[in-house]
Amino acid sequence: MAQKRGSISVSSSPSGADIYLDGAYKDTTFATVSGVIVGSHTIKLEKSGYEDVTRNVTLRAGEIATISETLTELTQKTGSIFVSSSPSGADIYLDGAYKGTTPATVSDVPPGAHALKLEKYGYTEWLTSVHVTSGVTESITAHLAPADVSAPAIRIDKPATIDQNNNGLLEEGEKVAITYGANDPSGVVSIKIMLDSAMLESQNQAGTYTLTTNSLPVGRHTIRVEATDSRSNSGSEEIHITVERTGPSVYFGTTRTTIKKGEDAIFTLSAVNPIGNPPMTVQLILKPPSGVSVTSSSFAKSGSGIYTCTQTIEPGDNVRSIEVRLVGGQVGTHEIASEVYYQFDGSPKSPIRYETLTLVVDEPASPVTPFESGGVAVGAELPGFAAVVAVVALLVALLIGRRRVD
């Protein structure tokens, strides 16, 4: 024969109390406990901060018994915590909740164990557990230790151009070698190097590294190094590089650096403007010293003794050569200062290349003759010359005498 059953409807004010039927948890108020066997049962209500309530109920078959209770709030004394620190001004957190800055008294703290944390920029986080007793003020003093808040020291050298065109410029399609690194007393956990926000490579320890980029396109680029130490302090450094259009092969020089006084020294300025570039202007500026003059008609002379030659070279031109004639009018060694730069239409000037050319001017060679005017032999005034002449004359006389005897 099946057992007869009923239900118990349970409510409380405030709601949310745990319902226990004969010691077994069933639900939280408000709720109806169904399928309860008829007979006597015990209902218990529990809610944190309130007194427990226990009621007995006798349930009949098919009946819905009702229990409604008003819970009584517990009366509990609290304690306090006085918190100070050296240095002062640290933020106080009790059980994760901000409570002010030191020194301060945290009031209305329930009895029991609580987590206390102090934070101050530049100092290590301070943690402890404090037990609070009702009606008692606990006193806590913290001595804060300085923290490492400095970012790693970052090194990033000026990139070295891998110069394929041998003109000292960073141009389209060329690469750069970058030396970079980072160090920190607490240790470095990450070093990243980026080109225009794209990461090139990363390291996980302090040190100095060298990276060669891929070929670079024309334009301005940013090289950035970021580093993080073991205490999560991060820093960065960056530099900028500009990649020019492929420039000309520009040469200015000569294979003959020694001439005689009055002779011409022929120098050559040659340049090539690669296909695909705009028209290009090449300018040569010469600053010869006194004793050397420029005779080439392609140069314009300014009042300060500076000679300037400007040429426009179309893209795809073969080697364009400009002959420069210098006349050595004064014996000696002469230093000729020169400046060469090029400029594409619509673009800024390239960096100026400064060169100093050395030209040696010697005296012209004198003709060698056996005798000077007046019948005096060259070198007659040299020591021993007369004796040599006498010996030669004696030998000639002996030869003539022998022929006569024969």
C-alpha positions in Angstrom: 0.0 0.0 0.0 1.4 3.4 -1.1 2.4 5.9 1.7 0.3 8.9 2.0 2.0 12.2 1.3 1.5 16.0 1.5 3.4 19.3 1.0 4.9 22.0 3.2 5.0 25.7 2.0 7.8 27.6 3.7 8.4 31.4 3.6 10.5 33.9 5.5 11.2 37.6 6.0 13.7 38.3 4.7 13.6 35.6 2.1 16.6 33.5 1.0 16.8 31.4 4.1 18.0 27.8 3.7 15.2 25.2 4.3 16.1 21.9 6.1 13.5 19.1 6.4 14.4 16.7 9.1 18.0 17.8 8.8 18.1 17.5 4.9 18.6 20.6 2.8 15.7 21.2 0.4 15.6 24.7 -1.0 15.6 28.4 0.0 12.6 30.5 0.9 10.1 31.1 -0.6 9.6 27.4 -1.6 7.1 24.4 -1.4 8.6 21.1 -0.3 6.4 18.4 -2.0 6.1 14.6 -1.6 6.5 14.7 2.2 5.3 11.5 4.0 2.4 12.3 6.4 3.3 12.5 10.1 5.5 14.7 12.3 8.5 16.6 10.8 11.0 19.3 11.7 11.6 22.4 9.6 14.7 24.5 10.2 15.5 27.9 8.6 19.1 29.3 8.4 20.3 32.6 7.0 23.7 34.3 7.6 23.4 37.2 10.1 20.1 35.9 11.5 19.1 33.5 14.3 18.2 30.0 13.2 14.4 29.1 13.4 13.2 25.5 14.1 9.5 24.5 13.8 7.7 21.2 14.1 4.8 20.4 11.8 2.4 17.4 11.6 1.4 16.7 8.0 -1.9 14.9 6.9 -2.5 13.2 3.6 -3.1 15.6 0.7 -2.5 18.6 3.0 -0.3 21.6 2.3 1.1 22.8 5.6 2.2 26.4 5.8 5.2 27.8 7.7 6.0 31.6 7.6 8.7 33.1 9.8 10.1 36.5 10.5 13.9 36.1 11.1 15.6 37.9 13.9 18.9 39.6 13.1 21.9 38.6 15.2 23.4 41.2 17.5 27.1 41.1 16.9 29.9 43.4 18.3 32.6 44.5 15.8 36.2 45.4 16.2 38.7 47.8 14.6 42.1 47.8 13.0 44.5 50.8 13.2 46.9 50.6 10.3 50.1 52.6 9.9 53.0 52.3 7.5 56.5 53.6 6.8 56.4 55.5 4.6 52.8 56.6 5.1 50.3 57.2 2.4 49.8 53.6 1.4 46.4 52.4 0.2 44.6 50.1 2.6 42.6 47.1 1.3 40.7 44.8 3.8 39.4 41.6 2.3 39.9 43.3 -1.1 37.8 46.4 -0.3 39.6 49.9 -0.3 39.5 51.5 3.2 41.6 54.6 2.8 45.3 55.5 3.2 47.7 55.0 6.1 47.6 56.0 8.9 43.9 55.2 9.4 41.5 53.2 11.6 39.3 50.7 9.9 36.1 50.4 12.0 33.1 48.0 12.1 35.2 45.0 11.3 33.4 41.7 12.0 35.2 39.3 14.4 37.5 36.8 12.8 40.4 36.6 10.4 40.8 39.2 7.6 43.2 39.8 4.8 45.0 43.1 4.9 47.0 44.5 1.9 48.9 47.8 1.6 50.0 49.3 -1.7 52.1 52.3 -2.5 53.8 53.2 -5.8 57.5 52.6 -5.7 57.2 50.0 -3.0 56.6 46.3 -2.8 53.0 45.2 -2.0 52.6 44.3 1.7 50.3 41.5 2.8 49.2 40.0 6.2 46.3 38.4 8.0 44.8 40.0 11.0 42.4 38.5 13.6 39.8 40.9 14.9 38.1 40.5 18.3 34.8 42.1 19.2 35.2 45.4 20.9 39.0 45.4 20.4 41.2 47.7 18.1 44.1 45.8 16.6 47.2 47.8 15.7 49.2 47.0 12.5 52.4 48.7 11.4 54.0 47.9 8.0 57.5 48.7 6.9 57.3 49.0 3.1 60.3 47.9 1.0 61.3 49.9 -2.1 60.3 48.2 -5.4 62.0 48.1 -8.8 59.9 50.4 -10.9 62.5 51.2 -13.5 62.2 49.9 -17.1 65.1 48.0 -18.6 67.9 50.0 -20.2 67.5 49.6 -23.9 70.2 49.9 -26.5 69.5 50.5 -30.2 72.4 51.6 -32.4 72.2 53.5 -35.7 71.5 50.9 -38.3 74.4 50.0 -40.6 73.4 50.0 -44.3 74.3 46.9 -46.3 75.2 49.2 -49.3 74.7 47.4 -52.6 75.1 50.6 -54.6 78.3 51.6 -52.9 77.2 55.2 -52.6 76.9 55.5 -48.8 73.1 55.9 -48.9 70.2 53.7 -47.8 68.3 53.1 -51.0 65.3 51.0 -52.1 65.9 47.3 -52.0 68.9 47.6 -49.6 69.0 46.1 -46.1 70.2 47.4 -42.7 71.9 45.6 -39.9 70.5 46.6 -36.5 72.3 46.1 -33.2 70.0 46.3 -30.2 69.5 44.9 -26.7 68.4 45.5 -23.1 69.6 44.9 -19.6 68.0 45.2 -16.1 69.2 44.4 -12.6 66.2 42.3 -11.9 66.5 40.4 -15.2 65.0 40.8 -18.7 62.2 38.5 -19.7 61.3 39.9 -23.1 63.0 42.0 -25.8 61.1 42.7 -29.0 62.3 44.6 -32.1 59.7 45.9 -34.6 59.8 47.6 -38.0 56.8 49.8 -38.6 54.8 47.9 -35.9 55.6 44.5 -37.4 57.7 42.3 -35.0 60.9 41.1 -36.6 62.1 38.9 -33.7 62.1 38.6 -29.9 64.4 37.4 -27.2 63.7 36.2 -23.7 66.9 37.3 -21.9 69.2 40.3 -21.5 71.9 40.8 -24.0 73.0 42.5 -27.3 71.8 41.1 -30.6 72.2 42.0 -34.3 69.4 41.6 -36.9 69.5 42.1 -40.6 66.2 43.3 -42.1 64.7 42.2 -45.4 65.0 44.6 -48.4 63.3 47.9 -47.5 60.9 49.9 -49.6 61.2 53.7 -50.2 59.9 55.9 -47.4 60.3 56.6 -43.7 60.4 53.7 -41.3 60.4 53.3 -37.6 62.6 50.8 -35.8 61.3 50.2 -32.2 62.7 48.0 -29.4 60.5 47.1 -26.4 61.8 45.3 -23.3 60.1 44.0 -20.1 61.9 43.0 -16.9 61.1 40.3 -14.4 59.0 42.8 -12.3 56.8 43.7 -15.3 58.4 47.1 -15.9 58.4 47.9 -19.6 60.1 50.5 -21.7 60.8 51.2 -25.4 63.1 53.2 -27.6 62.8 53.9 -31.3 64.7 55.5 -34.2 63.7 56.5 -37.7 65.3 55.7 -41.0 64.5 56.9 -44.5 65.0 54.8 -47.6 65.6 56.8 -50.7 64.8 55.9 -54.3 67.6 53.9 -56.0 70.1 56.6 -56.6 72.8 57.1 -59.2 76.2 55.6 -59.3 78.2 58.8 -58.8 81.9 59.0 -59.2 84.3 61.9 -59.1 88.0 61.4 -59.4 91.1 60.9 -61.6 93.7 58.2 -62.2 96.4 60.8 -62.6 97.2 62.8 -59.4 100.7 64.1 -60.4 101.3 66.6 -63.2 103.9 69.1 -64.3 103.5 72.8 -63.8 101.3 74.2 -66.6 99.8 70.8 -67.5 96.1 69.9 -67.3 94.8 67.4 -64.8 91.7 65.7 -66.1 89.1 64.7 -63.6 85.8 62.9 -64.4 82.3 63.2 -62.8 80.2 60.2 -63.9 76.7 59.3 -63.0 73.9 56.9 -64.0 70.2 57.4 -63.3 68.5 54.0 -63.1 65.3 53.3 -65.2 62.1 54.0 -63.3 63.4 57.1 -61.5 62.3 60.6 -62.2 64.8 63.0 -63.9 67.8 63.6 -61.6 70.0 66.6 -61.1 73.6 66.1 -60.2 75.7 69.0 -58.9 79.5 69.2 -58.4 81.0 72.0 -56.4 84.8 72.5 -56.5 86.9 74.7 -54.2 90.4 74.7 -55.6 93.2 76.4 -53.7 95.3 79.1 -55.1 97.7 77.7 -57.7 95.0 75.5 -59.3 92.4 76.8 -61.7 89.4 75.2 -63.4 89.2 75.6 -67.2 86.2 73.5 -68.1 83.4 75.5 -69.8 80.7 73.5 -68.0 81.6 75.2 -64.7 80.3 78.5 -63.4 82.6 80.4 -61.1 81.4 82.5 -58.2 83.2 85.5 -56.7 84.5 83.4 -53.8 86.5 81.1 -56.1 84.0 78.3 -56.0 83.2 76.4 -59.3 79.8 74.8 -59.8 78.6 72.4 -62.5 75.0 71.2 -62.6 73.7 68.5 -65.0 70.3 66.9 -65.5 70.3 63.1 -66.2 67.2 61.4 -67.6 66.3 57.9 -66.2 67.9 55.1 -68.1 70.9 57.2 -69.3 74.1 55.3 -69.8 77.1 56.5 -68.0 77.0 60.3 -68.2 80.6 61.7 -67.9 81.6 65.3 -67.4 85.3 66.2 -68.0 86.8 68.5 -65.5 90.1 70.2 -66.4 92.3 71.6 -63.7 95.5 73.5 -64.5 98.4 73.3 -62.1 99.9 76.8 -62.1 101.9 76.5 -58.9 104.4 73.8 -57.8 103.4 71.9 -54.7 100.8 69.6 -53.2 97.2 70.9 -53.5 94.1 69.8 -51.7 91.0 70.3 -53.8 87.7 70.2 -51.8 84.6 68.9 -53.6 81.0 68.4 -52.9 78.6 66.1 -54.8 74.9 65.6 -54.4 72.0 64.5 -56.5 68.3 65.3 -56.4 65.3 63.7 -58.0 62.5 65.9 -59.3 60.1 66.6 -56.4 62.3 65.1 -53.8 64.7 66.6 -51.2 68.4 66.6 -51.9 70.5 63.5 -51.1 73.1 63.8 -48.3 76.1 65.8 -49.7 79.2 63.7 -50.3 82.4 65.5 -49.3 85.6 64.5 -50.9 89.1 66.0 -50.9 91.3 65.2 -53.9 95.1 65.6 -53.8 96.9 67.0 -56.8 100.7 67.2 -56.9 102.3 69.8 -59.3 106.0 69.3 -60.1 108.5 71.5 -61.9 108.7 70.8 -65.6 111.8 68.6 -66.6 114.9 70.5 -67.7 116.8 69.3 -70.9 120.1 67.6 -70.3 123.1 69.0 -72.5 126.8 68.0 -72.3 128.1 71.6 -72.3 126.6 75.0 -71.4 127.4 78.2 -73.3 131.1 79.4 -73.2 132.5 75.9 -73.7 132.6 75.0 -70.0 131.7 71.4 -69.5 128.6 70.8 -67.4 129.7 69.7 -64.0 133.2 71.4 -64.4 132.8 72.8 -61.0 132.1 69.4 -59.4 134.9 68.1 -57.1 137.5 65.9 -59.1 136.1 66.9 -62.4 139.4 68.4 -63.7 141.3 65.2 -62.8 138.9 63.1 -64.7 139.3 65.3 -67.8 143.1 65.1 -67.5 143.1 61.3 -67.4 140.8 61.1 -70.4 143.1 63.5 -72.4 146.1 61.4 -71.5 144.5 58.2 -72.7 143.5 59.9 -76.0 147.1 61.0 -76.5 148.5 57.5 -75.9 146.1 56.0 -78.4 147.1 58.6 -81.1 150.8 58.0 -80.5 150.4 54.2 -80.8 148.7 54.6 -84.2 151.6 56.7 -85.5 154.1 54.1 -84.5 152.1 51.4 -86.2 
